[in-house]
Amino acid sequence: MKHSSSDQPSDNLPKLSVPARRALAAVGVTQLEHLTNHTEHEIKNLHGMGPSGMKQLQEALKQKGLSFKAK
């Protein structure tokens, strides 16, 4: 398994507000890839996750060719 110097094993999420980060951590999301185990609806409804945070997550997933879990 190769690692680039930009890899951050514990956190490759976009820069989010503290409440949004706490909300994600509470459901075990500490890396962008973890979002693929959750539907967009689940994440959107977390206390602390706002429209701005959702937009950042959607764009970050898209850039990596990833997406939220299908319903």
N, C-alpha and C positions, 0 to 999 in steps of 0.2 A: 504494500500500500504506500503510495507516494504522497508526501505532504509538501505543499508549497509554503513559502515563508508567510503568505497571507492567511494561511489556515489558523483559525482560532478554535481549537477543539471544544472549548466550553461555550462559545457564544459567537455565532455568525449572523445573529439577527440584526436588522437595521437599527439605527439609533431611535429608540422609542422613549416615551415618557415613563417615569418611574411606575405610575399605577399600571400602565400597560405591561411593562416588564414583570411586575409582581403577579398580574393576572395570568400571564403566560406561564410563569414559573409554577404557579399554583396547580396548573394542570399538566405539569411535566414538560413544557415546551421551553427548552433552553438553547435549541439550535433550529435554524430555519427548516431543516429536513423534518423535524418533529411535527411541523404543521401539516404534513401530508397525512398524518394519522387523525386529523380533526377536520370536521366540515367547516366551511366558512361561517355558517350559522352559529355553530358552537363557539367559535372564537369571537365573533361579533357580539355575542351575548354575555361575554365575560365582564364582570364588574371592573371598570378601569380601562376597558378597550373602547376607544372612540373612533370616529370616522377617519381621522388623520392616521392613526395607528394602523387601521385596517388597510388603508390605501398604501402605506409603506410596506406592509407585509405582502399585499397582492403584487406590488411591483417587484419586490425582492424575489418572490417565488417565480414570477414570470422570467426574470433575468437568468435564473438558474434552470429554467425549463421544468419547474415543479408546479404543483397546484394543491389546493386543499383537497381533502378526501371527498369523493362524490357522496351525495346524500344516500 
